[in-house]
Amino acid sequence: MTNSSVKGPVAQPGIMDISPYVPGKSNTTFNGEIYKLSSNETPLGASPKAIAAFKSLSADLQLYPDGSATALRNAIGDRYGLNPENIVCGSGSDELLELISGAYLGTGDEAIYTRHGFLVYPIAIMANGATPVIADEVDYTANVDEIIAKITDKTRIIFLANPNNPTGTYLPFDEVKRLQQAMPKDCLLVLDAAYAEYVTANDYEAGIELVATNQNVVMTRTFSKIYGLAGLRLGWAYCPPQIADVINRVRGPFNVNAAAIAAGVEAMKDVEHIDKAIAHNTKWLAWLTTKLEEIGIKVTPSVGNFILIHFGKGNAAQADEYLGNNGLIVRAMGAYGLPDALRITIGSQEANERLVAVLSSFMKDQGNA
């Protein structure tokens, strides 16, 4: 007997409660030079060596890629001194976060992330029937005590973006270790270090040491940011052996395409290009922070390749529109619970200087300067 009110298959409980992820805007109606500063893409682009490797694959598109991404795992291992057997590659670190969630979460489980954490976390949690639990932040920064207070006997995963997107803040390594030591051993700590390469703070560590010395820590990384390969979707995870084994059992057999593997190998090897990207970001992150504060805009201190700026109530939406009308595409933060803030990527020199000029005009129009 069928229910006539049902018009086709019904999704699993909780799926329709998920708010779909909405990427940063990519266009505006401005008639002139447009600067996209909404998705934390590198203004330096990909390594020329990575681009050449990508192009070299064009004659062999009929061939399946290496299902184990061996060359890429070896290149990552060589760069960081890691055992390639403990590295799993994915179609962006997003896929790896989803695979980890699928492998370790189920109905009745809980997973913790922080108040303004990456929006993929609740999606991955709820997609597997588990319950997302939010730990409050302090000054837009993850707080270990707040996270620990949320741990229950149902907690299976703690997601920690370090540095965090969209706030740009980070936890020192000692605090991350304190969190791991306080966790149950059967709970998995996922350190999402998508922006690790940009961090110059002496008290920061991406997670390699914790993974190497514990059985319940995974570190995820991406090629989408400093390596400039966002269009190819490429990421990697460093895991204890038994967790790498689990992820390899549930991932697709060819989850990383051949062009991404080839470009990723060369991108990982091109240290000179990465050093240029770090130097550019370090210079212009400090410059933008100073200039925006000088015109009366509050900036959350950031260690990533973006800044979170704050306005009075309602002014963020006005500023977003004003910037778009002047060829600057930035990211509104309402979905992150920050309706009075905008996230802005560190762009090229031209983009950064134009950003300050336009926001200066906006603040004057608002009577704030």
C-alpha positions in Angstrom: 0.0 0.0 0.0 1.4 3.4 -1.0 1.0 6.8 0.5 -0.6 8.9 -2.3 0.7 12.1 -0.6 4.3 11.1 -1.2 5.5 12.2 -4.7 8.7 10.2 -5.1 11.6 9.1 -2.9 12.0 10.8 0.5 15.4 11.9 1.8 16.8 10.5 5.0 15.7 12.3 8.2 17.5 15.5 8.8 18.7 16.0 5.2 16.1 18.7 4.4 17.1 20.5 7.5 20.6 21.2 6.0 21.2 24.7 4.7 23.0 24.4 1.4 26.5 25.8 1.1 26.5 29.1 -0.9 29.9 30.0 -2.3 31.2 33.6 -2.5 29.9 35.7 -5.4 31.8 35.7 -8.6 30.3 38.6 -10.6 28.9 42.1 -10.4 27.3 44.5 -12.9 30.2 47.0 -12.5 31.4 48.1 -16.0 35.2 48.2 -15.5 38.0 46.3 -13.7 36.5 43.8 -11.4 38.4 42.3 -8.4 37.0 39.1 -6.9 37.9 39.0 -3.2 35.1 36.7 -2.0 36.7 33.2 -2.1 40.2 33.5 -0.6 41.9 32.7 -3.9 45.6 33.6 -4.3 46.3 36.7 -6.5 49.5 35.1 -7.7 47.7 32.2 -9.4 49.1 28.7 -9.7 52.8 27.9 -10.2 53.8 28.0 -13.8 55.2 24.5 -13.4 51.8 23.3 -12.2 50.1 24.9 -15.1 52.5 23.3 -17.5 51.9 19.9 -15.9 48.1 20.4 -16.2 48.5 21.2 -19.9 50.6 18.1 -20.5 47.7 15.9 -19.6 45.5 17.2 -22.5 46.5 14.4 -24.9 45.7 11.6 -22.4 42.2 12.4 -21.2 40.9 9.0 -22.1 43.1 7.4 -19.4 42.0 6.8 -15.8 44.2 8.5 -13.2 46.3 6.6 -10.7 43.7 5.6 -8.1 46.2 5.9 -5.3 47.6 9.3 -6.4 51.0 7.8 -5.6 53.1 10.6 -7.2 51.2 13.2 -5.3 51.4 11.5 -2.0 55.1 11.0 -2.5 55.6 14.7 -3.3 53.7 15.7 -0.2 55.7 13.2 1.8 59.0 14.5 0.5 58.1 18.1 1.2 57.0 17.5 4.8 59.0 14.4 5.8 55.8 12.2 6.0 55.1 8.6 5.3 53.1 8.6 2.0 51.1 5.6 3.3 49.6 7.9 5.9 48.4 10.4 3.3 45.1 10.3 1.6 44.2 12.6 -1.3 40.8 13.9 -2.1 38.8 16.2 -4.4 39.5 19.2 -2.2 39.7 18.9 1.5 35.9 19.2 1.6 35.6 15.7 0.2 38.0 14.4 2.9 35.9 16.1 5.6 32.8 14.4 4.2 34.5 11.0 4.0 35.7 11.3 7.6 32.2 12.2 8.7 30.7 9.4 6.8 33.1 6.9 8.3 32.9 8.0 11.9 29.4 9.5 12.4 26.0 8.0 12.5 22.5 8.5 13.9 22.7 9.4 17.6 26.3 10.7 17.4 27.4 14.3 18.0 30.2 16.3 16.5 31.5 19.7 17.7 32.6 22.7 15.8 33.0 26.3 16.9 30.5 29.1 16.6 31.9 30.7 13.4 33.5 27.6 12.0 33.5 26.5 8.3 29.9 25.8 7.1 30.9 22.5 5.6 31.1 21.0 9.1 27.4 21.1 10.0 26.5 19.9 6.4 28.8 16.9 6.7 27.6 16.1 10.3 23.9 16.3 9.5 24.3 14.4 6.2 25.2 11.4 8.3 22.4 11.6 10.7 24.5 13.1 13.5 23.9 16.2 15.6 26.0 19.3 15.2 27.1 20.9 18.5 28.3 24.5 18.6 31.0 25.6 21.0 31.2 29.3 21.6 34.2 31.4 20.6 35.9 34.1 22.5 36.8 37.2 20.5 36.0 35.3 17.3 38.6 32.7 18.3 38.1 29.0 19.1 38.2 28.4 22.9 39.5 25.1 24.2 37.5 25.3 27.5 34.3 26.0 25.6 34.9 23.0 23.3 35.7 20.7 26.2 32.5 21.7 28.0 30.5 20.5 25.0 32.0 16.9 25.0 29.6 14.2 25.9 29.6 10.4 25.7 28.0 10.9 22.2 30.8 13.0 20.8 32.6 11.3 18.0 34.4 14.1 16.1 35.7 17.6 17.0 36.3 19.8 13.9 38.8 22.6 14.5 39.7 25.0 11.7 43.1 26.3 12.5 43.4 29.1 11.3 39.6 29.5 11.2 37.6 30.6 8.2 36.0 33.2 8.2 37.6 34.9 11.3 41.3 34.4 10.4 42.1 33.6 14.1 44.1 30.6 15.3 44.9 28.6 18.4 48.5 28.2 19.5 49.9 24.6 19.4 49.9 24.3 23.2 46.1 25.0 23.2 45.5 22.4 20.5 47.5 19.8 22.4 45.5 20.7 25.6 42.3 20.0 23.7 43.6 16.7 22.3 44.7 15.6 25.8 41.3 16.3 27.3 39.4 14.4 24.6 38.2 10.8 24.9 40.5 8.5 23.0 37.6 7.2 20.9 36.8 10.8 19.7 38.5 12.1 16.6 40.1 15.5 16.4 40.0 16.8 12.8 42.4 19.7 12.3 41.4 21.6 9.2 44.6 23.5 8.3 43.5 24.9 4.9 45.4 28.2 5.5 48.4 26.8 7.4 50.9 27.9 4.8 50.1 31.6 5.4 50.7 31.5 9.1 54.0 33.0 10.3 53.3 32.9 14.1 56.0 31.1 16.1 53.5 29.3 18.3 51.5 27.7 15.5 51.7 24.1 14.2 49.4 22.8 11.6 48.9 19.3 13.2 51.6 17.1 11.8 53.2 16.5 15.2 49.9 15.6 16.8 48.9 13.2 14.1 52.4 11.5 14.3 52.1 11.0 18.1 48.4 10.1 18.5 45.8 7.7 17.2 42.9 10.1 17.2 44.0 13.1 15.2 43.7 13.9 11.4 45.0 16.9 9.7 43.4 18.1 6.4 45.1 20.5 3.9 44.1 22.0 0.6 45.7 23.0 -2.7 42.9 25.6 -3.3 44.5 28.5 -1.4 48.2 29.2 -1.5 48.8 26.7 -4.3 46.2 28.3 -6.6 44.6 25.1 -7.7 41.0 25.7 -6.5 39.6 25.0 -10.0 41.1 21.4 -9.9 39.6 20.5 -6.5 42.5 18.9 -4.6 43.3 18.3 -1.0 45.1 15.8 1.3 44.8 14.4 4.8 47.6 13.2 7.1 46.3 10.4 9.3 47.3 7.6 11.7 47.6 4.4 9.6 44.3 2.9 10.8 42.4 6.0 9.9 44.0 6.2 6.5 42.9 2.6 6.0 39.3 3.5 6.8 39.2 6.5 4.5 40.7 4.5 1.6 38.0 2.0 2.0 35.1 4.5 1.6 36.6 7.0 -1.0 35.9 6.6 -4.7 38.5 4.5 -6.6 39.5 7.5 -8.8 38.5 10.4 -6.6 41.4 12.6 -7.7 41.6 13.4 -11.4 44.9 13.0 -13.4 45.3 16.8 -14.1 45.0 17.6 -10.4 47.6 14.9 -9.5 50.0 16.2 -12.1 49.6 19.9 -11.2 49.6 19.1 -7.5 53.0 17.4 -7.7 54.6 20.4 -9.4 52.8 22.9 -7.1 54.1 21.1 -4.1 57.7 21.1 -5.4 57.7 24.8 -6.4 58.8 26.2 -3.1 59.9 29.5 -4.7 56.4 30.2 -5.9 55.0 29.4 -2.4 57.5 31.7 -0.8 56.4 34.6 -3.1 52.8 34.0 -2.1 53.7 34.0 1.6 55.7 37.2 1.2 52.9 38.9 -0.7 50.3 37.9 1.8 52.4 38.9 4.9 53.0 42.4 3.4 49.5 43.2 2.3 47.7 41.6 5.2 49.5 44.0 7.6 49.0 46.9 5.2 45.3 46.3 4.7 44.7 45.9 8.4 46.4 49.1 9.2 44.8 51.2 6.5 41.2 49.9 7.3 41.6 50.6 11.0 42.8 54.1 10.1 39.5 54.9 8.4 37.5 53.6 11.3 36.8 50.0 10.4 37.2 47.2 13.0 39.4 44.3 11.7 39.7 41.0 13.5 43.4 40.1 13.6 44.0 37.5 10.9 46.8 35.0 10.1 45.2 33.8 6.9 44.9 35.3 3.4 41.8 37.2 4.3 40.4 39.6 6.8 37.1 39.9 8.7 35.9 43.5 8.9 33.0 44.8 11.1 30.5 47.5 10.7 27.6 49.0 12.6 24.2 47.3 12.4 23.0 47.2 8.8 26.1 48.9 7.4 27.8 45.6 6.2 25.0 45.0 3.6 25.4 48.6 2.5 29.1 48.3 2.3 28.8 45.0 0.3 26.6 46.7 -2.2 28.8 49.8 -2.4 31.9 47.7 -3.0 30.1 45.6 -5.7 29.0 48.8 -7.5 32.7 49.8 -7.6 34.0 46.5 -9.0 35.0 44.8 -5.7 33.3 41.4 -4.9 33.6 40.4 -1.2 31.9 37.8 1.0 28.8 38.6 3.1 28.9 36.8 6.5 25.2 36.4 7.4 25.4 32.6 6.9 28.1 32.5 9.5 26.1 34.4 12.1 28.0 37.6 11.4 25.5 39.9 9.6 27.5 43.0 10.4 30.7 41.7 9.0 32.4 41.1 5.6 35.2 38.8 4.7 37.7 40.1 2.2 40.5 38.2 0.5 44.0 39.7 0.4 44.3 40.5 -3.3 46.8 42.0 -5.7 48.4 45.4 -4.9 45.9 47.0 -7.3 42.9 45.3 -5.6 44.0 46.1 -2.1 44.6 49.8 -2.9 41.3 50.1 -4.6 39.6 48.4 -1.7 40.9 50.9 0.8 40.0 53.8 -1.5 36.4 52.6 -2.0 35.9 51.8 1.7 37.3 55.2 2.6 34.6 56.8 0.3 32.0 54.6 1.9 32.9 55.6 5.4 32.9 59.3 4.5 29.4 58.8 2.9 28.3 57.3 6.2 29.7 60.1 8.2 32.3 57.9 9.9 35.4 59.6 8.6 
